[in-house]
Amino acid sequence: MSSPEQSAGSTAAHAQHLNPKVVVISVAAAIGGFLFGFDTSVINGAVNALSDEFALGAGLTGFAVSSALIGCAVGAWFAGSLSNRFGRIPVMVIAAILFFISAIGSGLAFGVWDLIVWRVVGGLGVGAASVIAPAYIAEVAPAKYRGRLGSLQQLAIVLGIFTALLSNALLANTAGGAAESFWFGVDAWRWMFMIEALPAAVYGIMALFLPESPRYLIAKGDLDKASRVLYDFTGELDVNLKIEQIRRTLEREEKASLRDLLGGRFGLKPIVWIGIALSLFQQLVGINVIFYYSTTLWQSVGFDESQALLTSTFTSVMNIVATIIAILLVDKVGRRLMLLVGSAGMTVSLGLMALAFSFGEVTPGTDAIALPDPWSTVALISANAFVMFFGTTWGPLVWVLLGEMFPNRIRASALAVAAAAQWAANWAVSASFPSLSNVGLSFAYGLYALFALLSLLFVFLWVPETKDRELEDMEDLKLGRTTKATKGTASAD
C-alpha cells in the first residue's frame, strides 16, 4: 500500500508534460482497436453476397455473422494469462497474426463452415486486442494523461468501424455489387475481408518496435529495461522511486493467475465485479443494435435503402466525433461524472425511442413498421442523441477504467475476465434483438432504457473516481462515491 507521502512523491516526480514518444507508442498499440472495429464490422457489407454464394438460410447466416464473437470471448479470456507469462508485446504480435490469417482465410473461404472457422480465428485476435491495448496504454501512460491516451482505444475502434463501412461501400460500388467480380476475378465481398490483411500487417510490424510494459518488466526482474521505458517514454523523473512503488504492488503474489481474482463476499474481489458490471452495462444499453441493425431502423422511420445506408455511415462519423470529445474531456472532468451524465442521457434518449415506436404502424402487406410524424423525427433525433451520449462517455471510458482501475498484480487477468463478459453480453444483445423486436421495438428500446437507468444507479453507488491516480495507488482505491482513501463503501480488495 502506498502512503500519502509516497503518493505525493510520485506525483511530484511525475513529468508535467506529455512526452510525444508515449503518444506514438499508445497510438501504435491502439491500432489493435482499429482492427477490433474493422473485423467486427466488415462482414456487414458482405453478408448478403456470401449468403447467396453459399445458399445459406437465415439461421446459418446469423451464426456466420455472430461466430466471430465466440472467438472474441475466448481470446479475451486467455489474453490476460498469456500477457502475464510472455509479455504485452508478444500478445499484440499474436493478435496481428490472427487478424492476418482470418482476413486471408475468410476471403478465400470455399464454404460457410471454413468461413466460420476463419471468423472465429479473427475473433480470437479481436478478443486479445480488446484486453492488451487498454492494459498496455494504461501501464505506459502518465497518470495526468492516462484518460485521453486510454481513450485512443475507443477512437481506434470507431475509426475501424467507419473504415470497414467505407471500404465495403467503395468495393461494392466499384465492382457494381458485393457479389460481382473485382480484382483478378475475385468477388468484391471476398476482397472486403482480405483488405484487412494490410492493417493487420502494419499492426504486427509496429508492435515489434514497441517497448515492453514497465510493469511487466519489473515483474520479471528486468529493472534496467523498465528504467529506460519509464524515463524515455513515460517521462518519469524519479525512476527508482517509481520502480520501488511498482515492486511493492507486485510482490504480494509470486505469479499472477486467475486465482488472484478470487475473494470477497460473492467469489471475486469487489473491483473485479465492478469491471465485469461496467462491461455488461456498456453492452446491455443496446449500442450495437444501432450499428448492427441501423439500416432497418432508419427504413422504419421512412428512409429508403440508400438513405438508410447513408444515415448509418453518418452515425458512425458521429461516433468518431463523440470519441474525440471524450478524449478532450476525460482527464479534466473525470470518469464518474462523465459516466453519470452519459447514463442519464442514454436513459432519456432510449426512453424517447421506446415511446416513439409505441406509435409505430405496420405497413399493409408487409411486416415493416412505419412511424408517423412527429414520432419518426423523435426516433431519429433520439437515436443519434443516444449515440452521442454513449460515444462521449460509456464507449471510451469503460476501456479507460478497465485499463487503469485494477491493482498491478491482477490487471491483465481482471481485464481479461471483464472483456470476456463484455463479448458475451455483446453476443447476447445482438442475438436477442430480432426476437425482442418481434415482441415490439418499443419493448426492446424500453428494456435498453431500463439498463441505462440501472447503469446510472450503479455508477453513483459503486464506481470510484480514478482521475489523476497513479496505477500503484489503485491498491488503495475505495469503491463508491468518494475518492478519499479513508472513506467509501468498500475497498478494491
C-alpha positions in Angstrom: 0.0 0.0 0.0 1.2 3.5 -0.8 1.2 6.1 1.9 0.0 9.7 1.2 3.6 10.8 1.4 4.6 8.2 -1.3 1.7 9.2 -3.5 2.7 12.9 -3.2 6.2 12.0 -4.0 5.1 10.0 -7.0 3.1 12.9 -8.2 5.9 15.3 -7.8 8.3 13.0 -9.6 5.9 12.7 -12.5 6.6 14.7 -15.6 4.1 17.5 -16.1 4.4 17.5 -19.9 3.2 14.8 -22.2 6.2 13.0 -23.9 5.5 12.7 -27.7 7.1 9.2 -27.5 4.3 7.9 -25.2 1.7 9.3 -27.6 3.4 7.4 -30.5 3.5 4.1 -28.7 -0.1 4.5 -27.4 -1.3 5.2 -31.0 0.6 2.1 -32.2 -0.9 -0.1 -29.5 -4.4 1.3 -30.3 -4.1 0.0 -33.9 -5.3 -3.2 -32.3 -8.5 -1.4 -31.5 -8.8 -0.3 -35.2 -8.6 -3.9 -36.3 -11.1 -4.8 -33.5 -13.6 -2.3 -35.0 -12.8 -3.3 -38.6 -13.0 -7.0 -38.1 -16.4 -6.9 -36.3 -18.0 -4.6 -38.9 -16.5 -5.8 -42.2 -18.9 -8.7 -42.5 -21.9 -6.3 -42.6 -21.2 -5.4 -46.3 -20.6 -9.0 -47.3 -23.4 -10.8 -45.5 -26.0 -10.8 -48.4 -23.4 -11.8 -51.0 -22.0 -14.6 -49.0 -25.4 -15.8 -48.1 -26.3 -16.1 -51.8 -22.8 -17.6 -52.6 -23.2 -20.4 -50.0 -27.1 -20.7 -50.2 -27.5 -20.0 -46.5 -30.7 -19.9 -44.6 -31.4 -17.2 -42.0 -30.2 -19.3 -39.1 -26.9 -20.2 -40.6 -26.3 -16.7 -41.9 -26.9 -15.3 -38.4 -24.4 -17.8 -36.9 -21.8 -16.9 -39.6 -22.2 -13.3 -38.7 -22.0 -13.8 -34.9 -19.4 -16.5 -34.9 -16.5 -14.0 -34.5 -18.0 -13.1 -31.1 -17.3 -16.6 -29.9 -13.6 -16.2 -30.7 -13.7 -12.7 -29.1 -14.8 -14.1 -25.7 -12.2 -16.9 -25.8 -9.4 -14.6 -27.0 -10.2 -12.1 -24.3 -10.3 -14.8 -21.6 -6.8 -16.1 -22.3 -5.1 -12.9 -23.3 -4.5 -11.8 -19.7 -2.7 -15.0 -18.6 -0.7 -15.1 -21.8 0.4 -11.4 -21.4 1.4 -12.1 -17.8 3.5 -15.1 -18.9 5.1 -13.8 -22.2 4.6 -10.0 -22.1 2.2 -7.5 -23.6 4.1 -7.1 -26.9 4.1 -10.9 -27.9 0.4 -11.0 -27.4 0.0 -8.0 -29.7 2.0 -9.8 -32.3 -0.1 -13.0 -31.9 -3.2 -10.9 -32.3 -1.9 -9.3 -35.5 -1.1 -12.8 -36.9 -4.6 -14.0 -36.1 -6.1 -10.9 -37.8 -3.9 -11.6 -40.9 -4.8 -15.3 -41.1 -8.5 -14.5 -40.6 -8.5 -11.9 -43.4 -7.0 -14.1 -46.0 -8.8 -17.3 -44.9 -12.3 -15.5 -44.9 -11.6 -14.0 -48.3 -10.7 -17.4 -49.8 -13.3 -19.4 -48.0 -14.8 -22.2 -50.1 -17.8 -22.9 -47.8 -19.7 -21.5 -44.9 -18.1 -23.8 -42.3 -14.5 -22.8 -43.1 -15.6 -19.2 -43.2 -17.0 -19.6 -39.7 -13.6 -21.1 -38.6 -11.7 -18.1 -40.1 -14.1 -15.7 -38.4 -13.6 -17.3 -35.1 -9.8 -17.1 -35.6 -10.2 -13.3 -36.3 -12.4 -13.1 -33.2 -9.5 -14.6 -31.1 -7.4 -11.7 -32.3 -10.2 -9.1 -31.6 -10.6 -10.5 -28.0 -6.8 -10.4 -27.4 -6.6 -6.9 -28.7 -9.5 -5.7 -26.6 -7.6 -6.8 -23.5 -4.0 -6.0 -24.3 -4.3 -2.5 -25.8 -6.0 -0.8 -22.8 -3.8 -2.6 -20.3 -0.6 -1.6 -22.2 -1.6 2.0 -22.7 -2.6 2.4 -19.0 0.8 0.9 -18.0 2.9 3.3 -20.1 0.8 6.5 -19.8 1.5 9.2 -17.2 -1.4 9.5 -14.7 -2.2 13.0 -15.8 -2.8 12.0 -19.4 -3.9 8.4 -19.0 -7.6 9.1 -19.7 -7.1 10.6 -23.0 -4.4 8.1 -24.1 -6.6 5.3 -22.9 -9.5 6.7 -25.0 -7.4 6.2 -28.1 -8.6 2.6 -27.9 -12.2 3.6 -28.5 -11.3 6.1 -31.1 -9.4 3.4 -33.0 -12.4 1.1 -32.7 -14.8 3.6 -34.2 -12.4 4.5 -36.9 -12.1 0.8 -37.7 -15.9 0.5 -37.9 -16.1 3.6 -40.2 -13.2 2.4 -42.4 -14.8 -1.1 -42.8 -18.1 0.6 -43.8 -16.3 2.9 -46.2 -14.1 0.2 -47.8 -17.1 -2.1 -48.2 -19.1 0.7 -49.9 -16.1 1.6 -52.2 -15.5 -2.1 -53.2 -19.2 -2.8 -53.8 -19.8 0.4 -55.8 -16.6 0.0 -57.9 -17.4 -3.7 -58.7 -21.1 -3.0 -59.3 -22.2 -5.0 -56.3 -20.7 -7.1 -53.5 -21.3 -10.3 -55.4 -19.7 -9.1 -58.6 -16.2 -10.0 -59.8 -13.4 -7.5 -59.0 -9.6 -7.6 -59.0 -8.2 -10.8 -60.5 -11.7 -12.2 -61.0 -12.3 -12.5 -57.2 -15.7 -11.4 -55.9 -15.8 -8.0 -54.2 -17.2 -9.5 -50.9 -14.0 -11.6 -50.7 -11.9 -8.5 -51.1 -13.8 -6.9 -48.2 -12.3 -9.5 -45.9 -8.9 -9.7 -47.5 -8.2 -6.0 -47.4 -7.9 -6.3 -43.6 -4.6 -8.1 -44.1 -3.0 -4.7 -44.7 -3.7 -3.0 -41.3 -3.0 -6.4 -39.6 0.5 -6.5 -41.1 1.1 -2.8 -40.1 -0.1 -3.6 -36.5 2.2 -6.6 -36.2 5.3 -4.8 -37.6 4.7 -1.8 -35.3 4.2 -4.0 -32.3 7.7 -5.4 -32.8 9.2 -2.0 -32.2 7.2 -1.1 -29.1 8.8 -1.1 -25.7 7.5 -3.7 -23.3 5.3 -2.5 -20.4 7.5 -1.4 -17.5 5.1 -3.1 -15.0 5.7 -6.4 -16.8 9.5 -5.9 -17.0 9.6 -5.2 -13.2 7.5 -8.3 -12.5 10.1 -10.3 -14.5 13.0 -8.6 -12.7 14.4 -6.7 -15.8 14.8 -3.4 -13.9 17.3 -1.9 -16.4 14.8 -2.1 -19.3 12.0 -0.9 -17.1 14.0 2.1 -16.0 14.6 3.1 -19.6 10.9 2.8 -20.6 9.8 4.8 -17.5 12.3 7.6 -18.2 12.3 7.7 -22.0 8.6 7.1 -22.7 6.5 7.6 -19.6 8.5 10.7 -18.6 9.1 9.5 -15.0 11.8 11.7 -13.3 12.4 9.7 -10.2 12.6 6.2 -11.8 14.0 4.5 -8.7 11.0 5.6 -6.6 8.5 4.5 -9.2 10.2 1.1 -9.6 10.0 0.6 -5.8 6.3 1.5 -5.8 5.6 -0.9 -8.6 7.6 -3.7 -6.9 5.6 -3.3 -3.7 2.3 -3.7 -5.5 3.6 -6.7 -7.4 5.4 -8.7 -4.7 2.3 -9.9 -2.9 1.9 -12.7 -5.4 4.8 -14.5 -6.9 2.8 -15.4 -10.0 -0.3 -13.8 -11.4 -3.2 -16.0 -12.3 -7.0 -16.0 -12.4 -7.0 -17.4 -8.8 -5.8 -13.9 -7.7 -9.2 -12.6 -8.7 -11.0 -14.7 -6.1 -12.1 -13.3 -2.8 -14.8 -11.1 -1.3 -18.4 -11.9 -0.5 -19.5 -13.2 -3.9 -16.5 -15.2 -5.0 -14.5 -12.4 -6.7 -12.8 -9.3 -5.5 -15.2 -6.3 -5.5 -13.1 -4.4 -8.0 -13.4 -7.3 -10.4 -17.2 -7.3 -10.1 -17.1 -3.6 -10.8 -15.1 -4.2 -14.0 -17.5 -7.0 -15.1 -20.6 -4.8 -14.4 -19.1 -1.9 -16.4 -18.5 -4.2 -19.3 -22.0 -5.7 -19.1 -23.7 -2.3 -18.9 -21.7 -1.0 -21.8 -23.4 -3.6 -24.0 -26.8 -4.0 -22.3 -27.8 -0.5 -23.2 -28.1 -1.8 -26.8 -25.4 0.3 -28.6 -24.6 -2.5 -31.0 -28.2 -2.7 -32.0 -27.8 0.7 -33.5 -24.8 -0.3 -35.5 -25.8 -3.9 -36.5 -29.5 -3.1 -37.3 -29.3 0.6 -38.1 -30.4 0.3 -41.7 -33.6 -1.5 -40.7 -34.2 1.1 -38.0 -33.9 4.1 -40.5 -36.1 2.4 -43.0 -38.8 2.1 -40.4 -38.8 5.9 -40.0 -39.4 6.3 -43.7 -36.0 6.3 -45.4 -35.3 4.3 -48.5 -32.4 1.8 -48.5 -29.8 4.3 -49.9 -30.8 6.9 -47.4 -30.7 4.4 -44.6 -27.2 3.3 -45.5 -26.0 7.0 -45.8 -27.5 7.7 -42.3 -25.8 4.7 -40.8 -22.5 6.0 -42.1 -23.3 9.4 -40.7 -24.0 7.8 -37.4 -20.5 6.1 -37.4 -19.0 9.6 -38.1 -20.9 11.0 -35.1 -19.4 8.2 -33.0 -15.9 9.3 -34.1 -16.7 13.0 -33.2 -18.1 11.9 -29.8 -15.0 9.9 -29.0 -12.8 12.9 -29.8 -14.9 15.0 -27.4 -14.4 12.3 -24.7 -10.6 12.4 -25.2 -10.7 16.2 -24.7 -12.8 16.0 -21.5 -11.9 12.8 -19.7 -8.8 14.0 -17.8 -10.4 17.3 -17.0 -13.9 16.3 -15.9 -13.1 12.8 -14.6 -14.6 9.4 -15.2 -17.5 9.2 -12.7 -19.2 12.5 -13.7 -19.0 11.7 -17.4 -20.4 8.2 -16.9 -23.3 9.6 -14.8 -24.1 12.2 -17.5 -23.9 9.5 -20.2 -26.2 7.2 -18.3 -28.8 9.9 -17.7 -28.7 11.0 -21.4 -29.0 7.4 -22.6 -31.9 6.7 -20.3 -33.8 9.7 -21.7 -32.9 9.1 -25.4 -33.7 5.4 -25.2 -37.0 6.1 -23.4 -38.0 8.6 -26.1 -37.2 5.9 -28.7 -39.4 3.4 -26.9 -42.2 6.0 -26.7 -41.8 6.9 -30.4 -42.0 3.2 -31.5 -45.1 2.7 -29.5 -46.9 4.7 -32.2 -45.5 2.5 -34.9 -47.9 1.3 -37.6 -47.5 -1.9 -39.6 -47.3 -1.2 -43.3 -50.1 -3.0 -45.2 -48.9 -6.1 -47.0 -45.5 -6.2 -45.1 -44.1 -6.7 -41.7 -42.3 -3.4 -41.8 -43.1 -0.8 -39.1 -43.5 2.9 -40.1 -43.6 5.8 -37.8 -46.0 8.7 -38.4 -44.9 12.3 -37.8 -43.7 13.7 -35.4 -42.6 10.4 -34.0 -40.3 9.5 -36.9 -38.4 12.7 -36.2 -38.4 12.0 -32.4 -36.9 8.5 -33.1 -34.3 9.9 -35.5 -33.1 12.6 -33.1 -33.3 10.3 -30.1 -31.2 7.6 -31.7 -28.5 10.0 -32.7 -28.6 11.6 -29.2 -28.1 8.1 -27.8 -25.1 7.5 -30.0 -23.6 10.9 -28.9 -24.2 10.2 -25.1 -22.7 6.7 -25.4 -19.8 7.8 -27.6 -18.7 10.6 -25.3 -19.0 8.6 -22.1 -19.6 4.8 -21.9 -17.9 3.9 -25.2 -14.4 5.2 -24.4 -14.5 5.5 -20.6 -15.2 1.8 -19.9 -12.0 0.9 -21.7 -10.1 3.6 -19.8 -11.4 2.3 -16.4 -10.7 -1.3 -17.3 -7.2 -0.4 -18.2 -6.4 1.5 -15.1 -8.6 0.6 -12.1 -7.3 -2.8 -11.3 -4.2 -3.3 -8.9 -1.0 -4.1 -10.8 -0.8 -7.7 -9.8 -4.2 -8.6 -11.2 -4.6 -6.0 -14.0 -4.2 -8.3 -17.1 -6.2 -11.2 -15.6 -9.1 -9.0 -14.3 -9.3 -7.1 -17.6 -9.4 -10.4 -19.5 -12.4 -11.6 -17.4 -14.2 -8.2 -17.8 -13.6 -8.2 -21.6 -14.8 -11.8 -21.9 -18.0 -10.8 -20.1 -18.3 -7.8 -22.5 -18.1 -10.0 -25.6 -20.6 -12.5 -24.1 -23.0 -9.6 -23.5 -22.4 -8.2 -27.0 -23.4 -11.6 -28.4 -26.5 -11.9 -26.2 -27.8 -8.4 -27.1 -27.1 -8.8 -30.8 -28.7 -12.3 -30.9 -31.7 -11.4 -28.9 -32.7 -8.2 -30.7 -34.6 -9.8 -33.6 -36.7 -11.7 -31.0 -37.2 -8.6 -28.9 -38.2 -6.6 -32.0 -40.8 -9.2 -32.9 -42.4 -8.5 -29.5 -42.1 -4.8 -30.3 -39.4 -2.2 -30.9 -41.0 -0.2 -28.1 -40.4 -3.1 -25.7 -36.8 -3.6 -26.9 -35.8 0.1 -26.5 -37.7 0.3 -23.3 -35.6 -2.6 -22.0 -32.4 -0.9 -23.0 -33.6 2.3 -21.3 -34.1 0.3 -18.1 -30.5 -0.9 -18.3 -29.3 2.6 -18.9 -31.1 3.8 -15.7 -29.6 0.9 -13.8 -26.2 1.9 -15.1 -26.8 5.4 -13.6 -27.5 3.9 -10.2 -24.6 1.5 -10.4 -22.1 4.3 -11.2 -23.5 6.5 -8.5 -23.3 3.8 -5.8 -20.2 1.8 -6.8 -17.8 3.2 -9.4 -14.8 5.1 -8.0 -13.0 8.1 -9.5 -9.6 7.2 -10.8 -8.7 10.6 -12.4 -5.0 11.6 -11.7 -4.3 8.5 -9.6 -1.1 6.6 -10.2 -1.6 2.9 -11.1 0.3 2.0 -7.9 -2.3 3.8 -5.8 -5.1 1.6 -7.2 -4.3 -0.8 -4.3 -6.0 1.8 -2.0 -8.9 2.5 -4.3 -12.2 2.8 -2.4 -15.3 1.8 -4.3 -18.3 4.2 -4.2 -19.0 7.9 -4.2 -15.7 9.1 -2.8 -12.1 9.1 -3.9 -10.8 9.6 -0.4 -8.7 6.7 0.9 -10.3 6.9 4.3 -13.9 6.7 3.1 -16.0 4.6 0.7 -18.4 1.7 0.7 -15.9 -1.0 0.0 -12.3 -1.5 -0.8 -10.9 -2.8 -4.1 -9.7 -5.9 -2.4 
